[in-house]
Amino acid sequence: MKKGRYNTLAGLVIIAFPLLFLSLFYIFPLMSIFKLSFFSDGGFNVDIFKKLFSKNYYYRVFYFTFFQALLSTFVTVAAALPGAYIYTHYSFPGKKLLKTVTTIPFVLPTVVVAAAFQAFLGKKGVINQVYASFSGGSGVLIHLDQTLWLIILAHLFFNYTIVFRIVSGFWAQLGNKTAEAAKMLGASGFKIFIKITLPLLKPALYASSLLVFIFCFSSFGVILILGGPKFSTVETEIYKQAVYLFNLPMASVLSIIQIFFTFLFMWLYSSIQKKACVELMGDFSVNPGKKAVGWFEKTALILNYGFVLLFIILPIASLFIKSVFSAQGFTFSNYTGLFENKLDSIFFVSPNKAILFSFIFGLLTIIFALFIGVLASFGIEHFKNRLSVFFDSILMLPLTTSAVTLGFGFIIALDTPPLNLRNSFLLVPLAHTLVAYPFVLRSVLPALRSIPNSLREAAMVLGAKPGQVFFNIDLPMIKSALITAAVFAFTISMGEFGATSFTARPQIPTMPVAIYRYLGQPGAVNYGHAMAMSSLLILVTVSGFLIIEKLGKDK
């Protein structure tokens, strides 16, 4: 058998299990949603679509979904572009730290982002409490609860780093020769930016803007918590129709519509991103830049620091402050209360169990996601270019689909033998694995491809068997990538909220689900517990991100 055919056959054998997993837990649930949308009465039926488009309420949902995503994208790009320019062109203290700090919000769970902005700008947030202490306890300085602007600011906080990193990385590759030539010919700085720099930046601007739009379009935790009953997007409407109204056909139709638009947007992003040539989480180096001279440049640097402090650091800091302060002053009772079960109710699950379940699900997700992702990586690595691209694209499909849609697909599809998992403990880690394994694939596959084939061939010439080649050559050389992938899987599992809101049983909540429950219940004690658990979740996810950053630098 020729070597090429052997590699293809070996690749098909290795990749069979990841494809089976994808078929059972991604394609089958999506097909079940499709069936429920069009065949709810036993035959082909589009009446539910007629009902959908006959009500003004759903038009308002679609309108708000697109409107808030467009507005959030515009605000994020406008805010991040000056920061990207300063980072690329100037040298200043704390430059590397700035990149790390601006990236932290992106790795936080959306439910924590929502809690942070409630703690920062809510009616009882830190800003209003500080104002009340100076004004004698009367009046509210900022009242943004359940307003569009609080949603926009939370999206800015979450997505700022997307524009910042992609545009900065692309800007650094452009160089300054063209701009310097135009300057020598008498062009002003503004004209150079409009006529030369901005057109050159278009691929990065389009790619980052579209990615921000996709995240805002499918935003769940931020809209659900900060928008309240006043605002609803397609994503939150799927949840409300399925969980609160139990209108599964309507939830299915909304899911089909959202899948269509999400795939369309991701296809556009993939096409544009190839031209941008900068990965979102890729490491990029920038020239040290020049030192700021003159009052204008120094003021720009100060304003940039001020923006990061106000919109990125203070929301996180506010959450920690609210977790250790109550009406009685400084206290750790919000934290100690997480580990006390004072209520003797059969429906009550103590917060310490939510933390325990989150860690168990996180560990199971590491095992499952590494198994699926590593097998998929080795399988793809055996194929030639066209087959490699095809299977790579197929296995990355869950990344293009809303987590809420995935969770909804699980509860309607996995309820009959032999896949009757609706009440199974494994449903949550399986959903988390579906969300996490694409990140494992993206971490491990490049590391595998960087291993010279000559090393494997030399080992086999010396008599090494395939298993020995794997354990003595492949495994040591992808060790760093495996650790990165494991941390990715764990942090994603710890913070996942969209799919978990469907798949987690009342008796086995995760930390994000528990935070949402606390925020939905009245009382200072519940709010304090939400702040404390959010703070713990921040520490876990940020620690995971810092480990990934450190491993990336050590490669």
C-alpha positions as CSV (number, residue, x, y, z in Angstrom):
1,M,0.0,0.0,0.0
2,K,1.3,3.4,-0.9
3,K,2.3,5.8,1.8
4,G,-0.3,8.4,0.8
5,R,-3.1,5.8,0.9
6,Y,-1.9,4.4,4.2
7,N,-1.9,7.9,5.8
8,T,-5.4,8.6,4.5
9,L,-6.7,5.2,5.8
10,A,-5.0,5.8,9.2
11,G,-6.5,9.3,9.3
12,L,-10.0,8.0,8.7
13,V,-9.6,5.4,11.4
14,I,-8.3,7.9,13.9
15,I,-10.9,10.6,13.1
16,A,-13.8,8.2,13.1
17,F,-14.6,8.7,16.9
18,P,-14.5,12.5,16.8
19,L,-16.8,12.4,13.7
20,L,-19.2,10.0,15.6
21,F,-19.2,12.4,18.6
22,L,-20.0,15.3,16.3
23,S,-22.8,13.4,14.6
24,L,-24.4,12.3,17.9
25,F,-24.1,15.5,19.9
26,Y,-24.1,18.3,17.2
27,I,-25.6,17.2,13.9
28,F,-28.4,15.0,15.5
29,P,-29.6,17.8,17.9
30,L,-29.6,20.3,15.0
31,M,-31.6,17.9,12.8
32,S,-34.0,17.5,15.7
33,I,-34.5,21.3,15.9
34,F,-35.0,21.3,12.1
35,K,-37.6,18.5,12.4
36,L,-39.4,20.2,15.3
37,S,-39.5,23.4,13.2
38,F,-40.9,22.0,10.0
39,F,-42.5,18.6,10.9
40,S,-44.1,19.3,14.3
41,D,-47.5,17.8,13.1
42,G,-46.2,14.7,11.4
43,G,-45.9,16.3,8.0
44,F,-44.1,19.3,6.4
45,N,-45.6,22.4,8.1
46,V,-44.7,26.0,7.9
47,D,-47.5,27.3,10.0
48,I,-45.2,28.2,12.9
49,F,-43.2,30.4,10.5
50,K,-46.5,32.2,9.6
51,K,-47.2,32.7,13.2
52,L,-43.7,34.0,13.8
53,F,-43.9,36.6,11.1
54,S,-47.5,37.6,11.9
55,K,-46.7,39.1,15.3
56,N,-45.0,42.5,15.7
57,Y,-43.4,41.2,18.9
58,Y,-41.0,38.9,17.0
59,Y,-40.2,41.7,14.5
60,R,-39.2,43.8,17.5
61,V,-37.0,40.9,18.7
62,F,-35.2,40.7,15.4
63,Y,-34.9,44.4,15.1
64,F,-33.4,44.8,18.6
65,T,-31.0,41.8,18.0
66,F,-29.5,43.5,14.9
67,F,-29.7,47.0,16.3
68,Q,-27.9,46.3,19.6
69,A,-25.2,44.3,17.8
70,L,-24.6,47.0,15.2
71,L,-24.5,49.7,17.9
72,S,-22.2,47.7,20.2
73,T,-19.9,47.0,17.2
74,F,-19.7,50.7,16.3
75,V,-19.0,51.8,19.9
76,T,-16.4,49.0,20.4
77,V,-14.5,49.9,17.2
78,A,-14.6,53.6,17.9
79,A,-13.2,53.0,21.4
80,A,-10.6,50.4,20.5
81,L,-9.1,52.0,17.4
82,P,-7.3,54.9,19.3
83,G,-6.0,52.3,21.8
84,A,-4.6,50.1,19.0
85,Y,-2.9,53.2,17.4
86,I,-1.2,54.1,20.7
87,Y,-0.1,50.6,21.4
88,T,1.4,50.2,18.0
89,H,3.2,53.5,17.7
90,Y,4.3,54.5,21.2
91,S,6.5,53.2,24.0
92,F,5.2,53.7,27.5
93,P,5.4,52.0,30.9
94,G,3.2,48.9,31.4
95,K,2.8,48.3,27.6
96,K,2.8,44.5,27.9
97,L,0.7,44.6,31.0
98,L,-1.9,46.7,29.1
99,K,-2.4,44.0,26.5
100,T,-2.9,41.4,29.1
101,V,-5.4,43.5,31.1
102,T,-7.4,44.4,28.1
103,T,-7.7,40.7,27.2
104,I,-9.0,39.5,30.6
105,P,-12.6,40.6,30.0
106,F,-12.8,38.4,26.9
107,V,-12.1,35.2,28.8
108,L,-14.6,36.0,31.6
109,P,-18.0,34.2,31.6
110,T,-20.8,36.5,30.3
111,V,-22.8,36.0,33.5
112,V,-19.8,37.4,35.4
113,V,-19.5,40.4,33.0
114,A,-23.2,41.2,33.6
115,A,-22.7,40.9,37.4
116,A,-19.6,43.2,37.2
117,F,-21.5,45.9,35.5
118,Q,-24.4,45.7,37.9
119,A,-21.8,46.1,40.7
120,F,-20.2,49.0,38.9
121,L,-23.1,51.0,37.3
122,G,-26.2,49.5,38.8
123,K,-28.6,51.4,41.0
124,K,-26.8,50.0,44.1
125,G,-23.4,49.9,42.4
126,V,-20.1,51.3,43.5
127,I,-20.4,54.6,41.6
128,N,-23.8,55.4,43.1
129,Q,-22.7,54.3,46.6
130,V,-19.6,56.6,46.4
131,Y,-21.9,59.4,45.2
132,A,-24.4,58.8,48.0
133,S,-21.6,58.9,50.6
134,F,-20.6,62.4,49.4
135,S,-24.2,63.7,48.9
136,G,-25.5,62.7,52.3
137,G,-27.2,59.5,51.1
138,S,-29.7,61.1,48.8
139,G,-30.2,60.7,45.0
140,V,-28.7,58.4,42.4
141,L,-25.9,59.7,40.1
142,I,-26.2,57.0,37.4
143,H,-29.4,54.9,36.7
144,L,-28.6,52.5,33.9
145,D,-30.3,49.3,35.2
146,Q,-32.2,47.5,32.4
147,T,-31.2,50.1,29.8
148,L,-29.7,49.7,26.3
149,W,-26.6,51.7,27.3
150,L,-25.6,49.3,30.1
151,I,-25.8,46.4,27.6
152,I,-23.7,48.4,25.1
153,L,-21.0,49.2,27.8
154,A,-20.9,45.5,28.9
155,H,-20.4,44.5,25.2
156,L,-17.7,47.1,24.9
157,F,-16.0,45.7,28.0
158,F,-16.2,42.1,26.7
159,N,-15.2,42.8,23.0
160,Y,-12.7,45.6,23.3
161,T,-9.8,43.3,23.0
162,I,-11.0,41.8,19.7
163,V,-10.6,45.0,17.9
164,F,-7.5,46.0,19.9
165,R,-5.6,42.8,19.3
166,I,-6.5,42.2,15.6
167,V,-6.0,45.8,14.5
168,S,-2.8,46.2,16.6
169,G,-1.3,43.0,15.2
170,F,-2.2,43.9,11.6
171,W,-1.1,47.6,12.0
172,A,2.3,46.3,13.3
173,Q,2.8,44.4,10.0
174,L,2.1,47.4,7.8
175,G,5.3,49.4,8.7
176,N,5.7,53.1,8.3
177,K,7.4,53.5,5.0
178,T,4.3,54.5,3.0
179,A,3.1,57.0,5.6
180,E,6.6,58.5,5.9
181,A,6.8,58.9,2.1
182,A,3.4,60.7,2.1
183,K,4.6,62.9,4.9
184,M,7.7,63.9,3.0
185,L,5.4,64.9,0.1
186,G,3.6,67.3,2.4
187,A,0.5,65.3,3.4
188,S,-0.9,66.0,6.9
189,G,-1.3,63.4,9.6
190,F,-5.1,63.3,9.2
191,K,-4.9,63.0,5.4
192,I,-2.3,60.2,5.7
193,F,-4.6,58.3,8.1
194,I,-7.7,58.7,5.9
195,K,-6.1,58.1,2.5
196,I,-3.4,55.6,3.3
197,T,-3.6,54.0,6.7
198,L,-7.4,53.4,6.9
199,P,-7.6,51.7,3.5
200,L,-4.7,49.4,4.5
201,L,-6.4,48.6,7.7
202,K,-9.7,47.6,6.1
203,P,-9.1,43.7,6.3
204,A,-8.4,43.9,10.0
205,L,-11.2,46.4,10.7
206,Y,-13.7,44.3,8.8
207,A,-12.6,41.1,10.4
208,S,-12.6,42.4,14.0
209,S,-15.9,44.3,13.4
210,L,-17.7,41.2,12.1
211,L,-16.4,39.1,15.0
212,V,-17.6,41.7,17.5
213,F,-21.0,41.7,15.7
214,I,-21.2,37.9,15.9
215,F,-20.6,37.9,19.6
216,C,-23.1,40.7,20.2
217,F,-25.6,39.1,17.9
218,S,-25.5,35.9,20.0
219,S,-25.0,37.6,23.4
220,F,-26.9,35.7,26.1
221,G,-25.9,36.3,29.7
222,V,-25.4,40.1,29.2
223,I,-28.9,40.6,27.6
224,L,-30.6,38.2,30.0
225,I,-29.3,39.7,33.2
226,L,-28.8,43.4,32.3
227,G,-31.7,43.7,29.8
228,G,-34.2,42.1,32.1
229,P,-37.8,41.6,30.7
230,K,-37.6,44.9,28.8
231,F,-35.1,43.7,26.1
232,S,-35.0,40.4,24.2
233,T,-32.8,39.1,21.4
234,V,-33.2,36.0,19.4
235,E,-30.8,34.2,21.7
236,T,-32.7,35.1,24.9
237,E,-36.0,34.5,23.2
238,I,-35.1,30.9,22.5
239,Y,-34.4,30.5,26.2
240,K,-37.6,32.1,27.3
241,Q,-39.8,30.2,24.8
242,A,-38.2,26.9,25.7
243,V,-37.8,27.3,29.5
244,Y,-40.5,29.6,30.6
245,L,-43.3,29.2,28.0
246,F,-42.4,25.6,26.9
247,N,-43.2,26.6,23.4
248,L,-40.7,24.3,21.8
249,P,-41.8,24.7,18.1
250,M,-41.3,28.5,18.4
251,A,-38.0,28.1,20.1
252,S,-37.0,25.7,17.3
253,V,-37.9,28.1,14.5
254,L,-36.0,30.9,16.3
255,S,-33.0,28.5,16.6
256,I,-33.1,27.7,12.8
257,I,-33.1,31.4,12.0
258,Q,-30.3,32.1,14.3
259,I,-28.2,29.2,12.9
260,F,-28.7,30.6,9.4
261,F,-27.5,34.1,10.3
262,T,-24.6,32.8,12.5
263,F,-23.3,30.5,9.8
264,L,-23.6,33.4,7.3
265,F,-21.6,35.8,9.6
266,M,-19.0,33.2,10.4
267,W,-18.5,32.4,6.7
268,L,-18.0,36.1,6.0
269,Y,-15.6,36.4,8.9
270,S,-13.5,33.4,7.8
271,S,-13.2,34.9,4.3
272,I,-12.1,38.3,5.6
273,Q,-9.9,36.9,8.3
274,K,-7.6,35.2,5.8
275,K,-6.8,38.6,4.4
276,A,-6.2,40.0,7.9
277,C,-3.7,37.2,8.7
278,V,-3.9,37.9,12.4
279,E,-5.5,35.5,14.9
280,L,-7.5,36.9,17.8
281,M,-5.6,35.0,20.5
282,G,-2.3,34.8,18.6
283,D,0.7,36.4,20.1
284,F,2.0,39.4,18.2
285,S,5.1,41.6,18.6
286,V,5.2,45.3,18.0
287,N,8.0,47.6,17.5
288,P,8.9,49.4,20.8
289,G,7.6,52.6,19.3
290,K,8.6,56.2,20.0
291,K,8.3,58.0,23.3
292,A,5.5,60.4,23.7
293,V,6.7,64.0,23.4
294,G,4.5,67.1,23.7
295,W,1.3,67.7,25.6
296,F,-1.0,66.2,22.9
297,E,0.8,62.8,22.8
298,K,1.1,62.6,26.6
299,T,-2.5,63.5,27.0
300,A,-3.5,60.7,24.5
301,L,-1.5,58.2,26.6
302,I,-3.2,59.4,29.8
303,L,-6.6,59.2,28.2
304,N,-5.8,55.7,27.1
305,Y,-4.9,54.6,30.6
306,G,-8.0,56.4,31.9
307,F,-10.2,54.5,29.5
308,V,-8.8,51.1,30.4
309,L,-9.1,52.0,34.1
310,L,-12.7,53.2,33.8
311,F,-14.2,50.6,31.5
312,I,-12.1,47.5,32.1
313,I,-10.4,47.6,35.5
314,L,-13.1,49.3,37.6
315,P,-16.0,47.0,36.6
316,I,-14.0,44.0,37.8
317,A,-12.8,45.9,40.9
318,S,-16.4,46.9,41.7
319,L,-17.4,43.3,41.8
320,F,-14.7,42.4,44.3
321,I,-15.5,45.4,46.4
322,K,-19.2,44.5,46.5
323,S,-18.3,41.0,47.5
324,V,-16.5,42.1,50.7
325,F,-18.8,45.1,51.7
326,S,-22.3,45.0,53.1
327,A,-24.5,47.5,54.9
328,Q,-22.6,46.7,58.0
329,G,-19.2,47.4,56.4
330,F,-16.3,45.2,55.5
331,T,-17.1,41.5,55.8
332,F,-16.2,38.1,54.5
333,S,-19.7,36.7,55.2
334,N,-20.6,36.7,51.5
335,Y,-17.7,34.2,51.0
336,T,-18.2,32.1,54.1
337,G,-21.9,31.9,53.4
338,L,-21.2,30.1,50.1
339,F,-20.0,27.1,52.1
340,E,-22.9,27.0,54.6
341,N,-26.2,25.3,53.9
342,K,-28.6,26.9,56.4
343,L,-31.8,26.0,54.6
344,D,-33.2,22.5,54.9
345,S,-35.1,22.3,51.6
346,I,-35.2,19.4,49.2
347,F,-35.0,22.0,46.3
348,F,-32.1,23.9,47.8
349,V,-28.6,23.2,46.5
350,S,-25.9,24.9,48.6
351,P,-23.5,27.1,46.7
352,N,-20.5,24.9,47.7
353,K,-22.2,22.1,45.7
354,A,-22.4,24.4,42.7
355,I,-18.6,25.1,43.1
356,L,-18.0,21.3,43.5
357,F,-20.1,20.4,40.4
358,S,-18.4,23.1,38.3
359,F,-15.0,21.6,39.2
360,I,-16.2,18.0,38.5
361,F,-17.7,19.1,35.1
362,G,-14.5,21.0,34.4
363,L,-12.3,18.0,35.0
364,L,-14.6,15.7,32.9
365,T,-14.6,18.3,30.1
366,I,-10.8,18.3,30.1
367,I,-10.8,14.5,29.7
368,F,-13.5,14.4,27.0
369,A,-12.3,17.5,25.1
370,L,-8.7,16.3,25.1
371,F,-9.7,12.9,23.9
372,I,-11.8,14.2,21.1
373,G,-9.5,17.1,20.2
374,V,-6.3,15.1,20.2
375,L,-7.8,12.3,18.1
376,A,-9.2,14.9,15.7
377,S,-5.8,16.6,15.5
378,F,-3.9,13.4,14.8
379,G,-6.5,12.3,12.2
380,I,-6.4,15.6,10.3
381,E,-2.6,15.6,10.4
382,H,-2.6,12.4,8.4
383,F,-4.6,13.9,5.5
384,K,-3.4,15.9,2.5
385,N,-4.4,19.5,2.0
386,R,-8.0,19.2,0.7
387,L,-9.1,16.4,3.0
388,S,-7.3,18.2,5.9
389,V,-9.2,21.4,5.3
390,F,-12.5,19.6,4.8
391,F,-12.3,17.7,8.1
392,D,-10.9,20.6,10.0
393,S,-13.8,22.8,8.9
394,I,-16.4,20.1,9.7
395,L,-15.0,19.5,13.2
396,M,-14.9,23.3,13.9
397,L,-18.7,23.7,13.2
398,P,-19.7,23.8,16.9
399,L,-17.7,27.0,17.3
400,T,-20.0,28.7,14.8
401,T,-23.2,27.7,16.6
402,S,-24.8,29.5,19.6
403,A,-24.3,27.7,22.9
404,V,-28.0,28.3,23.7
405,T,-29.0,26.6,20.5
406,L,-26.7,23.7,21.3
407,G,-28.2,23.3,24.8
408,F,-31.7,23.5,23.4
409,G,-30.9,20.8,20.8
410,F,-29.6,18.6,23.6
411,I,-32.9,18.7,25.6
412,I,-35.1,18.0,22.6
413,A,-32.9,15.3,20.9
414,L,-31.4,13.3,23.7
415,D,-34.6,12.1,25.4
416,T,-35.1,8.7,23.8
417,P,-33.1,5.4,24.0
418,P,-30.3,4.7,23.3
419,L,-29.5,8.4,23.8
420,N,-31.8,9.2,26.7
421,L,-29.5,11.5,28.5
422,R,-31.9,14.3,29.5
423,N,-31.6,13.5,33.2
424,S,-28.1,12.2,33.0
425,F,-25.2,13.7,35.0
426,L,-23.1,13.5,31.8
427,L,-25.3,15.9,29.8
428,V,-23.5,19.0,31.1
429,P,-19.9,17.9,30.5
430,L,-20.9,16.5,27.1
431,A,-22.4,20.0,26.2
432,H,-19.2,21.6,27.6
433,T,-17.1,19.3,25.5
434,L,-18.9,20.3,22.4
435,V,-18.1,23.9,23.1
436,A,-14.5,23.3,24.3
437,Y,-13.0,20.6,21.9
438,P,-12.6,23.1,19.0
439,F,-10.2,25.1,21.1
440,V,-8.3,21.9,21.9
441,L,-8.1,21.2,18.1
442,R,-6.8,24.7,17.4
443,S,-4.2,24.3,20.1
444,V,-2.9,20.8,19.4
445,L,-3.0,20.7,15.5
446,P,-0.5,23.5,14.9
447,A,1.9,21.9,17.4
448,L,1.6,18.5,15.6
449,R,2.2,20.1,12.2
450,S,5.4,21.7,13.6
451,I,7.0,18.3,14.3
452,P,9.4,17.4,11.5
453,N,8.5,14.1,9.8
454,S,12.2,13.3,9.7
455,L,12.1,12.6,13.4
456,R,9.3,10.1,13.1
457,E,10.8,8.4,10.1
458,A,14.2,8.1,11.8
459,A,12.6,6.5,14.8
460,M,10.7,4.0,12.6
461,V,13.9,3.2,10.7
462,L,15.5,2.3,14.1
463,G,12.6,-0.1,14.8
464,A,10.2,2.1,16.8
465,K,6.6,1.1,16.6
466,P,3.8,3.7,16.1
467,G,3.0,3.6,19.9
468,Q,6.6,4.3,20.8
469,V,6.8,7.1,18.2
470,F,3.7,8.7,19.9
471,F,5.0,8.4,23.5
472,N,8.7,9.3,22.8
473,I,8.4,11.9,20.1
474,D,4.9,13.3,19.5
475,L,3.8,13.5,23.1
476,P,6.8,15.4,24.5
477,M,6.8,17.9,21.6
478,I,3.1,18.7,22.0
479,K,3.1,18.7,25.8
480,S,2.9,22.5,26.1
481,A,0.0,22.6,23.6
482,L,-1.8,19.9,25.6
483,I,-1.5,21.8,28.8
484,T,-2.8,25.0,27.0
485,A,-5.7,23.0,25.6
486,A,-6.5,21.5,29.0
487,V,-6.6,24.9,30.6
488,F,-8.8,26.2,27.8
489,A,-11.2,23.3,28.2
490,F,-11.4,23.8,32.0
491,T,-11.9,27.6,32.0
492,I,-14.5,27.3,29.2
493,S,-16.4,24.7,31.2
494,M,-16.2,26.7,34.4
495,G,-17.8,29.8,32.8
496,E,-20.1,28.2,30.2
497,F,-23.7,29.5,30.8
498,G,-25.7,29.3,27.5
499,A,-25.8,25.5,27.0
500,T,-25.6,24.9,30.8
501,S,-28.8,26.9,31.4
502,F,-30.7,24.1,29.4
503,T,-28.7,21.0,30.4
504,A,-28.0,21.5,34.1
505,R,-30.6,19.9,36.4
506,P,-31.9,22.0,39.4
507,Q,-30.1,19.6,41.8
508,I,-26.7,20.0,40.0
509,P,-26.2,23.7,39.1
510,T,-22.8,25.2,38.1
511,M,-21.3,28.4,39.3
512,P,-22.7,30.5,36.4
513,V,-26.2,29.1,36.9
514,A,-26.0,29.7,40.6
515,I,-24.8,33.3,40.0
516,Y,-27.8,33.8,37.7
517,R,-30.2,32.4,40.3
518,Y,-28.8,34.7,43.0
519,L,-29.1,37.7,40.8
520,G,-32.7,36.8,40.1
521,Q,-33.6,36.6,43.8
522,P,-34.3,39.6,46.1
523,G,-32.3,40.4,49.1
524,A,-28.9,41.7,50.0
525,V,-27.7,38.3,51.1
526,N,-28.4,36.7,47.6
527,Y,-26.8,39.7,45.9
528,G,-23.7,39.4,48.1
529,H,-23.4,35.7,47.4
530,A,-23.6,36.4,43.6
531,M,-20.8,38.9,43.9
532,A,-18.7,36.5,46.0
533,M,-19.2,33.6,43.6
534,S,-18.6,35.8,40.6
535,S,-15.3,36.9,42.2
536,L,-14.2,33.3,42.7
537,L,-15.1,32.5,39.1
538,I,-13.1,35.5,37.9
539,L,-10.0,34.2,39.8
540,V,-10.4,30.7,38.3
541,T,-10.8,32.0,34.7
542,V,-8.1,34.7,34.9
543,S,-5.7,32.2,36.4
544,G,-6.4,29.9,33.5
545,F,-5.8,32.7,31.0
546,L,-2.5,33.7,32.6
547,I,-1.3,30.1,32.5
548,I,-2.2,30.0,28.7
549,E,-0.3,33.3,28.2
550,K,2.7,32.0,30.1
551,L,2.8,28.7,28.1
552,G,2.4,30.7,24.9
553,K,5.5,32.7,25.7
554,D,7.5,29.6,26.7
555,K,7.0,27.9,23.3
